[in-house]
Amino acid sequence: MITVPVALGERSYDVTVGDGASSQLAALVATRVRGARRAVVVTDETVAAAPWFAGIDPGLPFEVHAVRAGERAKTVDTVEALCRELARAGLARTDVIVAVGGGVVTDLAGFVASIYHRGTAYCSVATTLLCQVDAAIGGKTGVNLPEGKNLLGAFWQPAGVLCDTALLATLPAREWASGRGEMAKYAFLGEPGIGELALDAQVARCVELKAATVGADERESGRRVLLNYGHTLAHALEAASLAAGGDLRHGEAVGVGLVYAALLARRLGRIGDDEVARHREVVERFGLSARLPAGLDGIDRKELLAYMARDKKAAQDLAFVLDGPHGLELVHGVDAADVLGALDELGDVTCT
């Protein structure tokens, strides 16, 4: 097992990475949530049906509450339903919520934990690559609105995170691709060789990089914003996909978003052709593409622009994390004409 600390003073916790890490759940709860008498396990319907799920044991009497699988579960309605189920289960503020699943589950359960009784302990068993390398780490929780991704949320750190890499063997190909989208991002954050490591080491290194950033900037007032590289367009594409009834995965959208960010940076004179080519090469090396899945061709450019203008980095403007002569940095006040022009340059994305 590999243990990675997230250093946040009294809110510090460990992330455990390795084959069989989920078996440490009861010990984690006993050590980090002392005084808890009950637990509620929040998962989704797909995970709850998996054979290995029967072995999940928080070491306390517990109930299981499963939400629908997929991004469409990340709604205010689901939050209310979960909170009411916790109340009916008699969960006290001193008890614990256990998230078992991918990023949707950890985002939901973490947000519920942040508001239930004005703050209840939670911990996570991350079961997807995306969740293990990104979503479960750092305390960002939240849900979507029709107007955009993750517009409601809170910073609420878990008591601990278990990344059981043995569970990744059950993932379908698109879930692997979704996780690789976040890994590809780290190739532009100082780790170009991260994809060459063994799986446990890849996950642990991503966790280390995120933990170091979160430890230095927990509330995203500075360098943590760089972890959003490629995400401004990615979140807009995900929101548009949800509105259109599609199922674009986060990492797939990030792959498109990384290439788009390079095209926008070139358009603004921040980088040249070689860097754009490098972005395409890295994205392809991680098995991703700048091509949108069928069903999103012909997406309205003004709709995407509206989603990007509501991005959490914006301050009454269009803001993007972009590459440049001094590396990645947050750039405010990007002109809408440049944003739309870079969309045209993306080529594989046909906008109207």
PARO-169099 format. One record per atom (N, C-alpha, C): x, y, z. Coordinates in steps of 0.001 Angstrom, whole numbers, padded with zeros to 6 digits, always signed. Example, Ala and Ser with C-alpha at 12.3 -4.5 7.8 and 13.67 -1.06 7.14 Angstrom:
2
+013190-005690+007800+012300-004500+007800+013200-003300+007800+012850-002250+007080+013670-001060+007140+012900+000030+007870
***
This chain:
352
+000831-001195+000000+000000+000000+000000+000875+001259+000000+000372+002291-000621+001040+003587-000638+000147+004570+000100+000703+005267+001086-000054+006247+001852+000424+007643+001499-000514+008494+001110-000205+009873+000739-000950+010803+001688-000233+011609+002476-000915+012543+003367-001387+013791+002631-002548+014286+003028-003035+015592+002576-002920+016502+003786-001936+017385+003776-001587+018184+004953-002418+019462+005003-003384+019475+005916-004289+020627+006061-004526+020943+007530-003477+020842+008337-003628+021131+009754-004583+020165+010408-005568+020696+011130-006510+019828+011843-007430+019079+010887-007458+019469+009622-008279+018777+008620-007463+017794+007782-006234+017508+008202-005362+016591+007466-005938+015171+007453-005611+014434+006403-006046+013044+006304-005111+012309+005353-005253+010998+005307-004424+010168+004438-005258+009599+003293-004580+009419+002161-005134+008703+001026-004332+007420+000882-004998+006285+000941-004330+004990+000840-004590+004405-000539-003522+004064-001247-003614+003574-002623-003057+002158-002687-003807+001233-003291-003271-000103-003486-004338-001163-003645-003912-002330-004062-004777-003487-004234-005346-003892-002876-006678-003847-002732-007313-004244-001481-007460-003138-000454-007236-001886-000844-007305-000779+000116-008680-000665+000772-009739-001091+000080-011085-000960+000652-011267-001792+001914-010431-002806+002102-010529-003642+003302-010138-002872+004560-009564-001701+004431-009146-000896+005575-010229+000079+006034-011436-000037+005471-012493+000922+005777-012844+000942+007263-013056-000211+007857-013441-000247+009273-012363+000386+010148-011097+000102+009837-010002+000687+010616-009961+002196+010432-010211+002668+009214-010233+004104+008948-011323+004784+009777-012518+004218+009759-013625+004814+010513-013325+004810+012007-012823+003696+012514-012543+003602+013952-011477+004593+014392-010504+004843+013522-009393+005730+013874-009736+007193+013700-010472+007498+012641-010661+008896+012260-012033+009476+012615-013017+008625+012919-014354+009118+013272-014741+008514+014618-013963+008821+015615-014195+008254+016944-015508+008773+017521-016236+007870+018118-017525+008228+018685-018697+007928+017777-018435+007621+016526-019524+007279+015603-020159+005954+016016-021470+005896+015961-022190+004681+016316-022918+004060+015129-023124+004864+014083-023814+004381+012893-023124+004927+011658-023383+004273+010542-022875+004749+009257-023969+004618+008210-023924+005493+007244-024738+005338+006044-023790+005275+004857-023899+004225+004066-023078+004062+002869-023866+004603+001685-023286+005602+001011-023896+006174-000188-023154+005629-001400-023870+005067-002333-023259+004494-003524-024211+004725-004704-023925+004111-005840-024885+004172-006943-025362+002762-007271-026376+002687-008109-027022+001402-008372-026092+000401-009040-025168+000886-009881-024233-000021-010552-023252-000614-009557-022678+000228-008700-021716-000253-007706-022403-001175-006707-023606-000836-006286-024311-001656-005296-024581-003064-005801-024656-003210-007144-024925-004528-007732-023657-005339-007973-022488-004746-007767-021224-005453-008016-020988-006508-006941-020460-007680-007302-020249-008744-006310-019373-008323-005138-018340-007517-005396-017427-007134-004326-018064-006191-003303-019182-005543-003670-019769-004546-002778-020247-005169-001467-020608-006434-001499-021069-007107-000282-019997-007137+000796-018735-006948+000396-017645-006957+001369-017371-005612+002014-018076-004572+001603-017863-003244+002181-018350-003242+003625-017448-002878+004546-017782-002944+005974-017158-001760+006710-017986-000781+007120-017433+000340+007879-017195+000038+009353-017484-001198+009773-017225-001581+011160-018274-001084+012139-019389-000586+011622-020490-000074+012434-021802-000568+011828-022891-000561+012589-024187-000801+011962-024410+000234+010864-024901-000222+009707-025030+000724+008603-026180+000360+007686-026641+001387+006958-027604+001232+005886-026944+001656+004584-027459+001125+003478-026959+001487+002147-028031+002271+001417-027635+003378+000826-028548+004172-000002-027894+004371-001366-028537+003858-002394-027984+003896-003744-028746+004915-004590-027992+005808-005234-028574+006766-006165-028449+006201-007574-029108+006814-008534-028972+006363-009912-027531+006593-010358-027048+005783-011263-025682+005903-011745-025586+007021-012781-024466+007731-012780-024216+008723-013811-024395+010155-013347-023935+011059-014181-023906+012486-013868-025296+013060-013596-026329+012442-014130-027679+012978-013927-028143+012857-012482-027407+012112-011665-027755+012017-010244-027278+013231-009449-026377+014027-010025-025798+015153-009282-026727+016363-009319-027831+016264-008582-028834+017316-008587-029225+017681-007160-029856+018840-007030-030372+019272-005735-031435+018297-005241-032233+017757-006140-033268+016792-005743-032645+015561-005098-031531+015087-005656-030860+013925-005070-030299+014262-003700-029766+015459-003554-029247+015889-002252-030357+015881-001208-031510+016441-001554-032620+016453-000603-033056+015030-000247-033148+014179-001263-033566+012797-000999-032588+012084-000070-031294+012279-000297-030295+011645+000561-030375+012182+001985-030510+013495+002129-030589+014078+003469-031797+013540+004226-032916+013380+003553-034107+012838+004208-033902+011384+004606-033172+010632+003759-032880+009245+004105-031956+009169+005318-030992+010072+005416-030107+010105+006583-030909+010399+007844-031839+011345+007736-032664+011681+008893-033522+010494+009319-034132+009817+008342-034954+008651+008671-034122+007525+009272-032845+007439+008863-031955+006410+009398-031461+006745+010803-031761+007969+011269-031326+008368+012602-029862+008718+012691-029248+009108+011557-027828+009440+011578-027603+010725+012374-026719+010651+013347-026389+011808+014181-025204+012560+013587-025005+013768+014073-023875+014565+013598-022539+013888+013896-022498+013078+014942-021268+012391+015335-021045+011088+014583-021975+010721+013707-021852+009489+012934-021084+009756+011641-021161+008850+010682-020304+008969+009508-021048+008552+008238-020774+009268+007176-021244+008933+005838-020080+008327+005072-020308+007218+004398-019261+006547+003626-019663+006571+002154-018862+007230+001333-019097+007264-000112-018342+006108-000751-019041+005279-001506-018413+004165-002213-018796+004274-003680-017859+004681-004520-018167+004821-005929-017209+005758-006630-017672+006296-007755-016859+007205-008538-017080+008653-008143-016692+009561-009033-016719+010967-008711-018100+011528-008433-019123+011023-009123-020488+011491-008856-020873+011176-007418-020570+009967-006967-020925+009559-005612-020149+010351-004578-018839+010524-004763-018062+011260-003765-018444+012735-003749-018734+013318-004914-019198+014706-004947-020519+014863-004193-021448+013963-004463-022762+014007-003820-022666+013766-002312-022035+012659-001940-021963+012295-000525-021187+013333+000273-020120+013873-000322-019356+014896+000362-020161+016158+000574-020959+016555-000422-021786+017743-000285-022866+017525+000764-023504+016359+000720-024500+016036+001744-023859+016086+003131-022661+015529+003276-021970+015551+004562-021693+016981+005027-021407+017866+004086-021073+019249+004457-022263+020023+004985-023483+019612+004618-024667+020373+005023-025547+019632+006034-025443+018311+006114-026292+017557+007038-025844+017847+008472-026757+018304+009301-026427+018739+010668-025305+019782+010666-025230+020562+009598-024196+021603+009422-022773+021038+009436-022653+019772+009070-021323+019189+008932-021189+017861+009632-021108+016791+008846-020978+015426+009359-019762+014786+008705-019058+013950+009449-017857+013307+008909-018212+012385+007747-017293+012327+006771-017449+011334+005706-016087+010840+005275-016072+009671+004676-014860+009120+004080-015253+008445+002778-014270+008152+001956-014572+007664+000607-013786+006409+000268-014458+005489-000405-013817+004378-001096-013978+004675-002580-012895+005118-003211-012934+005545-004613-012793+004327-005517-013747+004147-006433-013802+002909-007210-013515+003089-008697-013328+004343-009156-012992+004575-010560-011648+005282-010646-011017+005193-011796-009729+005851-011975-009866+007358-011816-010906+007942-012391-011127+009380-012267-011249+009791-010807-011992+009017-010045-012193+009340-008639-010898+009200-007851-010120+008172-008159-008893+007925-007405-007821+008970-007675-007730+009452-008904-006664+010409-009218-007098+011853-009023-008429+012078-008828-008860+013469-008766-010066+013701-007867-011223+013149-008207-012480+013601-007617-012551+013404-006106-011978+012323-005587-012098+012030-004154-011112+012820-003304-010180+013522-003943-009092+014177-003224-009321+015686-003187-009164+016297-002041-009111+017755-001991-010297+018462-001405-011412+017750-001139-012505+018362-000412-013482+019179-001220-013360+019190-002557-014381+019860-003357-015584+018932-003489-016743+019417-003094-017965+018640-003204-018995+019488-003942-020023+018858-004504-021016+019685-005155-021919+018943-006108-022873+019707-006641-023834+019175-007600-024025+020181-008727-024691+019733-009770-024893+020554-010959-026225+021297-010908-026306+022353-011708-027557+023016-012034-027738+022920-013545-028942+023100-014047-029105+023122-015507-028226+024176-016170-027873+025223-015403-027054+026299-015953-025568+025975-015989-025135+024879-015369-023724+024551-015434-023296+023513-014417-022069+023033-014586-021480+021981-013753-021007+022536-012409-021331+021806-011337-020768+022063-010010-020976+023496-009532-022115+024082-009861-022358+025469-009453-022809+025577-007998-023223+024464-007393-023514+024418-005965-022523+023475-005313-021933+023893-004215-020978+023007-003568-020365+023624-002333-019453+022883-001745-018765+023333-000542-017405+022651-000478-016488+023290+000237-015229+022634+000569-015449+021882+001878-015325+020568+001824-015542+019745+003019-014625+018528+002912-013586+018517+003718-012557+017484+003595-013017+016162+004196-012678+015046+003554-013022+013731+004108-012130+013369+005290-012555+012367+006036-011724+011840+007119-010616+010949+006577-010787+010472+005357-009789+009628+004723-010331+009115+003405-009432+008668+002535-009804+008161+001216-009062+006859+000963-009777+005856+000482-009198+004567+000127-009338+004366-001377-008223+004228-002061-008204+004017-003510-007812+002572-003777-008807+001723-003947-008565+000295-004146-008351+000040-005635-007104-000113-006027-006795-000267-007448-007259-001611-008002-007521-002586-007152-008044-003868-007638-009417-003683-008269-010181-002714-007792-011527-002493-008307-011517-001913-009712-010395-001354-010136-010325-000754-011464-010424-001795-012570-010136-003044-012242-010216-004108-013247-011641-004297-013766-012630-003811-013013-014025-003980-013409-014526-002839-014294-013689-001818-014537-014160-000635-015251-014306-000881-016750-015361-000355-017362-015463-000376-018826-014479+000615-019436-014254+000487-020728-013225+001274-021407-013440+002776-021263-014678+003224-021330-014917+004671-021268-014610+005229-019884-014761+004427-018846-014392+004891-017510-012870+005008-017370-012137+004090-017994-010680+004223-018021-010293+005516-018744-010930+005780-019871-010625+006992-020630-010917+008236-019807-011986+008205-019041-012341+009354-018230-011255+009654-017200-010723+008622-016573-009634+008829-015624-008365+009318-016289-008111+008812-017494-006886+009222-018192-006936+010697-018599-008134+011244-018749-008228+012668-019045-007608+013506-017945-007859+013144-016688-007239+013863-015578-005750+013569-015499-005341+012337-015793-003908+012025-015807-003188+012850-016864-003796+012990-018033-003178+013776-019098-002940+015207-018649-003842+015739-017868-003680+017100-017343-002371+017238-016583-002027+016218-015788-000802+016292-014995+000455+016266-015860+000334+015788-017079+001479+015837-017997+001871+017277-018309+000926+018203-018157+001200+019623-018381+001441+020374-017077+001394+019649-015971+001644+020256-014665+002936+019721-014063+003893+019390-014943+005223+019009-014476+005495+017533-014402+004577+016683-014889+004772+015231-014832+004573+014602-016211+005424+014917-017178+005215+014398-018539+005302+012889-018649+005984+012217-017725+006137+010770-017809+005197+009992-016927+004151+010624-016425+003287+009943-015457+002621+008709-016034+002330+008705-017323+001668+007559-017932+002545+006331-018069+003841+006474-017810+004771+005348-017952+004938+004563-016659+004362+005036-015557+004491+004362-014278+003542+003172-014185+003816+002258-013229+002869+001191-012918+001595+001814-012359+000478+001086-012438-000822+001659-012119-000870+002260-010715-000461+001495-009692-000509+002035-008329+000324+003298-008218+001472+003310-008866+002346+004477-008814+001741+005663-009556+001059+005395-010672+000370+006474-011390-000666+007143-010496-001506+006321-009876-002551+006861-009012-001933+007634-007855-000939+007025-007207-000324+007673-006049+000348+008986-006424+000991+009033-007593+001660+010270-008003+000647+011368-008280-000465+011036-008913-001526+012028-009121-002037+012543-007780-002228+011630-006829-002691+012034-005502-001667+012952-004841-000384+012606-004959+000670+013448-004366+000647+014854-004950+000509+014942-006259+000490+016252-006909-000720+017066-006469-001873+016432-006415-003058+017164-005991-002978+017517-004514-002476+016587-003690-002367+016850-002255-001446+018039-001980-000337+018125-002712+000585+019240-002515-000082+020565-002877-000853+020559-003950-001532+021779-004379-002629+022170-003402-003426+021201-002970-004498+021474-002024-003935+021943-000690-002837+021319-000261-002224+021717+001004-001752+023160+001001-001367+023646-000177-000896+025026-000294-002023+026010-000557-003165+025530-001055-004250+026438-001468-005566+025682-001396-006065+025454-000190-007245+024609-000002-008477+025182-000691-008693+026505-000631-009937+027104-001100-009828+027707-002502-008803+027332-003236-008644+027722-004625-008585+029242-004809-007773+029882-003986-007566+031320-004140-006280+031629-004897-005515+030591-005236-004252+030792-005926-003921+029643-006855-002870+028891-006526-002327+027901-007465-003267+026721-007715-004229+026449-006809-005114+025304-007036-005928+025466-008308-006137+026705-008726-006922+026936-009941-006274+026285-011160-004954+026064-011106-004261+025449-012241-004717+024012-012477-005275+023384-011439-005804+022025-011608-007025+022003-012521-007536+023188-012862-008667+023286-013779-008226+023384-015234-006959+023102-015512-006484+023205-016892-007316+022305-017802-007820+022886-018884-008646+022143-019828-010101+021998-019416-010456+022493-018228-011778+022213-017679-012844+023240-018049-012459+024428-018495-013486+025436-018784-014364+024980-019943-013742+024600-021060-014537+024046-022149-015094+022681-021766-014315+021874-021046-014779+020528-020684-016097+020590-019919-016181+021456-018916-017416+021557-018145-018567+022070-019001-018269+022990-019917-019313+023488-020822-019830+022361-021719-018915+021545-022222-019320+020424-023066-020149+019408-022282-019751+019146-021038-020517+018214-020213-021925+018742-019953-022031+020037-019640-023348+020625-019396-024213+020559-020647-023611+020861-021795-024355+020792-023051-024773+019361-023354-023917+018423-023071-024233+017015-023295-025402+016570-022423-025383+016963-021140-026482+016615-020247-027795+017201-020753-027744+018462-021182-028953+019117-021674-029498+018442-022928-028585+017866-023732-028985+017224-024980-029306+015740-024811-029200+015248-023572-029493+013842-023330-028318+012919-023599-027104+013467-023738-025915+012657-023996-025268+012149-022729-024145+011456-022882-023446+010910-021713-021943+011116-021828-021535+012295-022286-020117+012613-022374-019469+012478-021005-018366+011739-020920-017682+011542-019642-016700+012689-019385-016428+012911-018118-015598+014047-017727-014223+014011-018393-013540+012883-018313-012197+012797-018890-012189+012927-020397-013240+012445-021047-013358+012642-022487-013447+014126-022812-014229+014845-022021-014369+016283-022223-013067+017008-021916-012333+016541-020908-011056+017179-020569-010055+017008-021704-010054+015846-022366-009171+015659-023511-009410+016708-024581-010675+016964-024887-011014+018022-025842-010600+019374-025279-010869+019589-023989-010571+020871-023367-009097+021213-023329-008235+020213-023167-006792+020463-023154-006301+020946-024511-006746+020292-025569-006354+020727-026910-006930+022110-027203-008163+022323-026809-008776+023635-027023-007994+024733-026302-007579+024476-025050-006827+025479-024302-005524+025839-025019-004896+024844-025642-003672+025126-026395-003976+025992-027614-005069+025695-028310-005437+026495-029479-005762+027934-029081-006443+028095-027958-006765+029439-027489-005492+030185-027086-004587+029494-026404-003323+030134-026013-002523+030560-027240-002503+029721-028276-001804+030103-029508-002466+031311-030155-003769+031328-030148-004504+032445-030752-004185+033766-030034-003897+033674-028733-003567+034859-027948-002075+035175-027969-001310+034402-028737+000118+034653-028857+000947+034195-027680+000392+033281-026874+001098+032825-025674+002000+031633-025956+001670+030799-026937+002463+029630-027310+002466+029522-028833+003315+028627-029344+003409+028438-030785+002873+027091-031234+003120+026781-032492+002604+025553-033097+003134+024299-032417+004407+024330-031990+004991+023139-031382+004247+022737-030113+003859+023717-029310+003143+023402-028070+001740+022872-028359+001102+023397-029383-000209+022860-029766-000062+021403-030191+000971+021121-030968+001215+019746-031406+001495+018843-030211+002229+019361-029218+002517+018558-028022+001229+018242-027268+000325+019186-027176-000936+018927-026502-001712+017809-027208-001757+017877-028527-002458+016819-029263-001781+015466-029040-000460+015450-029043+000287+014204-028883+000037+013589-027516+000051+014414-026458-000173+013905-025109-001584+013350-024970-002561+014087-025458-003951+013640-025383-004127+012303-026100-003536+012170-027277-003640+010915-028018-002908+009780-027309-001762+010096-026670-000994+009070-025964-001774+008494-024789-002662+009275-024218-003496+008786-023129-004793+008151-023640-004854+007917-024943-006015+007243-025508-007240+008117-025632-007028+009436-025669-008128+010382-025768-008140+011029-027137-009141+011850-027372-009276+012488-028671-009875+013867-028507-009577+014751-029458-010236+016055-029508-011572+015964-030239-011939+014798-030690-013202+014615-031429-014333+014334-030440-015425+015065-030577-016576+014834-029718-017312+013562-030136-017889+012846-029166-018706+011686-029515-019900+012103-030365-020415+011148-031112-021606+011408-031923-022734+011918-031031-023471+012872-031549-024579+013438-030787-024328+014862-030355-023044+015269-030323-022733+016646-029958-022246+017454-031155-022221+016850-032328-021899+017626-033518-022981+018691-033725-022556+019842-034122-023512+020908-034372-023965+021643-033128-023239+021486-032033-023607+022156-030794-023517+023671-030986-024411+024392-030362-024484+025837-030539-023326+026538-029824-022569+027348-030558-021399+028023-029985-021801+029017-028899-022910+029713-029092-023335+030690-028089-023724+030006-026779-024267+028794-026902-024599+028022-025705-023326+027681-024934-022307+027214-025647-021033+026918-024998-020444+028163-024355-020520+029287-025051-019993+030544-024518-020702+030913-023216-022010+030730-023172-022768+031042-021962-022349+030144-020802-022156+028861-021075-021688+027957-020020-020302+028379-019521-019406+028728-020430-018055+029114-020026-018044+030414-019242-018953+031315-019551-019035+032575-018818-019513+032361-017380-020194+031235-017124-020647+030935-015763-019654+030069-014998-018507+029786-015594-017482+028981-014933-017050+029650-013632-016706+028830-012635-016374+029381-011312-015129+030260-011320-014267+030141-012333-013073+030996-012411-013407+032396-012934-014583+032538-013559-014936+033808-014180-015251+034857-013124-014976+036108-013458-015306+037245-012594-015954+038293-013491-017195+037994-013901-017895+038834-014879-017105+038934-016183-016390+037854-016528-015610+037832-017762-015460+036387-018210-014647+036176-019238-014266+034835-019664-012849+034577-019192-012666+033535-018408-011362+033257-017803-010970+031814-018077-009690+031607-018391-009177+030278-018726-007795+030094-018103-007506+028861-017682-006121+028499-017385-005453+028194-018711-004378+028930-019018-003720+028803-020316-002220+028652-020154-001626+027939-021097-000175+027819-021167+000420+029126-021693+001699+029321-021420+002354+030535-021883+003835+030502-021596+004525+031598-021807+005985+031621-021617+006421+031319-020195+005535+031524-019227+005860+031243-017823+005092+030026-017295+004627+029187-018201+003858+028021-017806+002383+028331-017695+001666+027473-016976+000226+027650-016840-000094+028805-015899-001110+029587-016267-001604+030641-015387-003041+030973-015753-003746+031567-014795-005124+031961-015030-005148+033289-015770-005868+033310-016885-005954+034499-017730-007393+034988-017728-007617+036210-017259-008939+036808-017236-009144+037688-018471-010410+038002-018735-010749+038970-019760-010482+038514-021181-010593+037219-021440-010385+036718-022797-011571+037166-023654-011276+037669-024827-012310+038186-025712-013163+037048-026270-014466+037274-026328-015382+036246-026834-015057+035847-028266-014577+036796-029057-014230+036475-030443-013092+035463-030507-012133+035577-029587-011034+034606-029546-011516+033249-029059-012421+033256-028092-012973+032002-027583-013693+031251-028698-014501+031965-029462-015228+031336-030563-014292+030958-031701-013281+031789-031959-012325+031473-033012-011552+030206-032722-011176+030005-031453-010468+028778-031073-011370+027568-031215-012670+027743-030963-013605+026636-031204-013617+026245-032671-013586+027236-033558-013543+026946-034994-012278+026179-035356-011160+026546-034699-009875+025890-034989-009842+024443-034507-010695+024117-033535-010665+022762-032985-010902+021722-034068-011607+022100-035114-011680+021239-036298-012629+020089-036168-012313+019176-035253-013155+017996-035095-014470+018324-034416-014567+019531-033836-015809+019947-033195-016545+020868-034147-017675+020440-034632-018456+021248-035570-019500+022016-034789-019370+023351-034765-020303+024183-034039-021146+024988-034999-022307+025405-034538-023200+026210-035373-023264+027617-034825
***
